[in-house]
Amino acid sequence: MNKLNYLKEIEDISDKIKKGKIFSSTEVVINSIKAVEKLLINSSSIEFLKEIYPIAIKKLINSRRTSALLLNSLRQITETLVYSIKEVKDLEEVKMIISDKVREIEKNIKETNKIVAHIASNRILDGDTLLVYSYSTVLKETIFYALSEGKNIKIYIPESRPGGEGIVFAKELSKIADVTLFVDSAIRYLIKDVDKVFTSSEAIAANGALINKVGTSLLALISHEARVRFFSLAATTKFYPETFLGELVELNRVSLKIEDEGRDLVGKIDAYSPLFDVTPPEYIDAIITEKGLIAPQAVVMIIQEIYGWPPKIPSLEFEFKKLKEVI
């Protein structure tokens, strides 16, 4: 396959992710790792990989720098690639190893989501009114489990502008549940009708802060004020280990299209929208993981448990350097 053609394909996927056209963090990661697998399968030589692989990975990472799951998944694939080239050297066998790794990561993501959804559904009581935010595959599974257990629940969903993920989510959930869709600015007005708030996550920082779709921090603040419990669903693969070492999570933002009624302002003002924001840990009642419910303050201990102490967190740049060395 022509190098430029394949980079165009990676750029197309990256562009969709960057502009928020792929809503779910799970779907972002699965699309990305499958694109990486395709790159490897179509590679004609290991030398080609050395040249093209880091470029493709960086494009995918830069498209969603907030996604800890994306970073952690691509790190796993890169570590496996370096090890397999060093030990095996045969390109066809390396391709098989990477394909197996991609299948393993995809399977683990889906199985972990099911566990998180099961645990989260246990926090839902019969008769609850839930407010869910943005679009999330794990939230969808949580609601499905609650309904399958015979619980009678109502779902409130803000539109989640500017992407309108809430509208898409409401359309899907309306097939199985009693759903009310409303404008984002009415969250404080309607919070009095809500029993619990559930959100997904892009990443969890070492201090327990939540990185998620813009508007989440405002929702958490309103929930805190109204004394409505706020839960974030996040598998431990969404914990951002680099923040343990003092790194900050870079928040993406996109240019905002000015609607027809503001057409005369085009070129005269800046218009943009942050895609994500940060919710302080003190506004989060619990983070629901595959290990159970944990307090935000316990995140640092989970990171230590996973990565050791002092934490051993190889950067992708370090792995790219090793890739050049083994080739």
C-alpha positions in Angstrom: 0.0 0.0 0.0 1.2 3.5 -0.8 2.5 5.3 2.3 0.7 8.6 1.5 -2.5 6.8 0.8 -2.4 5.0 4.1 -1.5 8.2 6.0 -4.6 9.8 4.3 -6.7 7.0 5.8 -5.2 7.5 9.3 -5.7 11.3 8.9 -9.4 10.7 8.0 -9.9 8.7 11.2 -8.0 11.2 13.3 -10.0 14.1 11.8 -13.3 12.4 12.8 -12.0 11.8 16.3 -10.6 15.3 16.6 -13.9 16.9 15.6 -16.0 14.7 17.9 -17.7 12.8 15.1 -17.0 9.5 16.9 -18.8 10.0 20.2 -17.9 7.1 22.5 -14.4 6.7 24.0 -14.7 3.0 23.5 -15.5 3.4 19.8 -12.6 5.9 19.4 -10.2 3.3 20.7 -11.5 0.4 18.8 -11.5 2.3 15.5 -7.9 3.5 16.2 -6.4 0.1 17.1 -8.1 -1.5 14.1 -6.5 1.3 11.9 -3.1 0.5 13.4 -3.7 -3.2 12.8 -4.5 -2.4 9.1 -1.3 -0.4 8.9 0.8 -3.4 10.1 -1.0 -5.9 7.9 -0.4 -3.8 4.8 3.2 -3.1 5.6 5.7 -4.6 3.1 8.7 -4.5 5.3 9.9 -3.9 8.8 11.8 -0.9 7.5 8.5 0.6 6.3 7.1 0.1 9.8 10.0 2.0 11.3 9.3 5.0 9.1 5.5 5.0 9.1 4.4 3.6 12.5 5.4 6.5 14.8 3.8 9.0 12.4 0.5 7.1 12.5 0.5 6.6 16.2 1.2 10.3 16.9 -1.6 11.4 14.6 -4.1 9.2 16.5 -2.8 10.3 19.9 -3.0 14.0 18.9 -6.6 13.5 17.8 -7.8 12.8 21.3 -5.1 13.7 23.8 -7.6 13.5 26.6 -8.2 9.7 26.1 -6.3 7.7 28.6 -7.8 4.5 27.1 -6.4 5.4 23.7 -2.9 6.2 25.0 -2.8 3.1 27.2 -4.0 0.8 24.3 -1.6 2.2 21.7 1.2 1.9 24.3 0.4 -1.8 24.7 0.4 -2.4 20.9 3.7 -0.5 20.6 5.4 -2.5 23.4 4.1 -5.7 21.8 5.4 -4.6 18.4 8.9 -3.8 19.7 9.1 -7.1 21.6 7.8 -9.2 18.6 10.3 -7.7 16.1 13.1 -8.2 18.5 12.2 -11.8 19.3 10.6 -13.1 16.0 12.0 -10.9 13.2 9.7 -12.5 10.6 7.3 -9.9 9.4 4.3 -12.2 8.8 4.6 -13.6 12.3 4.9 -10.1 13.7 1.6 -9.2 11.9 -0.1 -12.2 13.5 1.1 -11.3 17.0 -0.2 -7.7 16.6 -3.5 -8.9 15.2 -3.9 -11.1 18.3 -3.0 -8.2 20.5 -5.6 -5.9 18.9 -8.3 -8.6 19.4 -7.2 -9.1 23.0 -7.4 -5.3 23.8 -10.8 -5.0 22.1 -12.1 -8.1 24.0 -10.7 -6.7 27.3 -12.3 -3.3 26.8 -15.8 -4.8 26.1 -15.6 -7.3 29.0 -14.4 -4.6 31.4 -17.2 -2.3 30.3 -19.7 -5.1 31.0 -18.3 -5.5 34.6 -18.4 -1.7 35.2 -22.0 -1.6 33.8 -23.1 -4.4 36.1 -21.7 -2.7 39.1 -23.1 0.6 38.2 -26.6 -0.9 37.6 -26.5 -2.0 41.3 -26.6 1.6 42.3 -29.9 2.1 40.4 -33.1 1.6 42.4 -36.5 0.8 41.1 -38.3 4.2 40.5 -35.1 6.2 40.1 -34.8 9.1 37.7 -31.3 9.2 36.3 -29.6 12.0 34.5 -27.0 10.8 32.0 -24.6 13.0 30.1 -23.2 13.0 26.5 -22.9 9.6 24.8 -21.5 6.4 26.3 -21.5 2.7 25.4 -20.9 1.7 29.0 -23.8 3.9 30.2 -26.0 2.3 27.6 -25.1 -1.1 29.0 -25.7 0.1 32.6 -29.3 1.2 31.7 -29.9 -2.0 29.8 -28.9 -4.1 32.8 -31.1 -2.0 35.1 -34.1 -2.5 32.8 -33.4 -6.2 32.4 -33.6 -6.6 36.2 -37.2 -5.2 36.0 -36.4 -1.8 37.4 -38.7 1.0 36.4 -36.5 4.0 35.7 -36.7 7.4 33.9 -33.8 8.9 31.9 -33.1 12.6 31.6 -30.6 13.6 28.9 -29.2 17.1 28.1 -28.6 17.7 24.4 -24.8 18.0 25.0 -24.1 20.8 22.6 -22.3 21.6 20.4 -21.9 18.0 19.2 -25.4 17.0 20.2 -24.3 13.6 21.5 -27.2 13.7 24.0 -29.7 13.8 21.1 -28.2 10.7 19.5 -28.1 9.0 22.9 -31.7 9.9 23.6 -32.8 8.5 20.3 -31.1 5.2 21.0 -32.3 4.9 24.6 -35.9 5.9 23.8 -36.3 2.4 22.2 -35.9 0.7 25.5 -36.6 3.4 28.2 -38.7 6.4 29.3 -36.5 9.3 28.1 -36.7 13.1 28.5 -34.4 15.2 26.3 -33.8 18.9 27.3 -31.5 21.8 26.6 -28.2 22.0 28.5 -29.0 25.3 30.1 -32.0 23.7 31.9 -29.8 21.3 34.0 -30.0 23.4 37.2 -33.8 23.8 36.7 -34.4 20.0 36.2 -31.9 18.6 38.8 -34.7 18.7 41.4 -36.4 15.8 39.5 -33.3 13.7 39.5 -32.2 11.0 41.9 -28.7 10.2 40.6 -26.3 11.5 37.9 -24.2 9.1 35.8 -21.4 10.1 33.4 -18.8 8.2 31.5 -15.2 9.4 31.3 -12.3 10.2 29.0 -9.7 10.0 31.7 -9.2 10.0 35.4 -6.2 12.0 36.8 -4.1 10.8 39.6 -5.8 13.2 42.1 -9.2 11.7 41.1 -10.3 14.6 38.8 -12.5 13.6 35.9 -11.8 14.6 32.3 -15.0 14.3 30.2 -17.2 16.0 27.7 -17.4 19.8 28.2 -20.3 20.6 30.5 -19.6 17.7 32.9 -17.9 20.0 35.5 -21.0 22.3 35.5 -23.3 19.3 35.9 -21.2 18.0 38.8 -21.2 21.4 40.5 -25.0 21.6 40.1 -25.4 18.1 41.4 -23.2 18.9 44.4 -25.3 22.0 45.2 -28.5 20.0 44.9 -27.1 17.1 46.9 -27.7 14.6 44.1 -25.2 11.8 43.9 -22.7 12.1 41.0 -21.1 8.9 39.7 -18.4 8.5 37.0 -18.0 5.2 35.2 -14.4 4.5 34.4 -12.5 1.3 34.0 -9.0 1.5 35.4 -7.6 1.5 31.8 -9.0 5.1 31.7 -6.7 6.2 34.6 -4.1 8.5 33.2 -0.8 7.3 34.7 1.3 10.2 33.4 -0.6 12.6 35.7 1.0 10.7 38.6 4.3 12.1 37.4 3.0 15.7 37.1 2.0 15.8 33.5 -1.2 17.7 32.6 -3.9 16.4 30.3 -4.2 18.5 27.2 -7.9 19.4 26.4 -8.9 19.5 22.8 -11.1 22.2 21.3 -12.6 22.8 17.9 -13.7 25.8 15.9 -17.4 26.5 16.3 -19.6 26.9 13.3 -21.5 30.2 13.5 -25.2 29.6 12.7 -27.1 31.6 10.0 -28.4 34.2 12.4 -24.8 35.2 13.2 -23.5 35.1 9.7 -22.5 38.7 9.8 -20.0 37.9 12.6 -18.0 35.4 10.5 -14.4 36.6 10.3 -15.0 39.3 12.9 -15.0 37.2 16.1 -13.3 34.0 17.3 -15.8 31.1 17.9 -14.7 27.8 19.4 -15.8 25.1 21.7 -13.7 23.1 24.2 -14.6 19.4 23.7 -13.7 18.4 27.3 -13.4 19.9 30.8 -12.1 18.9 34.2 -14.3 18.0 37.1 -12.7 18.4 40.6 -12.7 15.2 42.7 -14.6 16.9 45.5 -17.7 17.0 43.3 -17.6 13.2 42.5 -19.3 10.9 44.9 -17.7 7.7 43.5 -15.8 6.4 40.5 -17.3 3.1 39.3 -14.5 0.7 38.0 -14.3 -3.0 37.3 -12.7 -3.2 40.8 -15.8 -1.7 42.4 -16.8 1.8 43.6 -13.8 3.8 44.7 -13.4 7.3 46.1 -11.6 9.8 43.8 -8.9 10.0 46.5 -8.1 6.3 46.0 -7.1 6.6 42.3 -3.5 7.2 43.2 -3.4 3.9 45.1 -4.9 2.1 42.1 -2.2 3.6 39.8 0.5 2.5 42.2 -1.0 -1.0 42.3 -1.0 -1.2 38.4 2.3 0.5 37.7 4.3 -0.1 40.9 6.3 2.2 43.0 8.1 4.2 41.8 5.7 3.9 38.8 7.2 2.4 35.6 5.4 4.2 32.8 7.3 3.9 29.5 6.5 6.8 27.2 5.6 6.2 23.6 8.7 8.2 22.5 10.8 5.7 24.5 9.1 2.8 22.7 9.6 4.5 19.3 13.3 4.8 20.1 13.5 1.1 21.0 11.6 0.3 17.8 14.4 2.0 15.7 17.0 0.2 17.7 15.6 -3.3 17.2 15.1 -2.7 13.5 
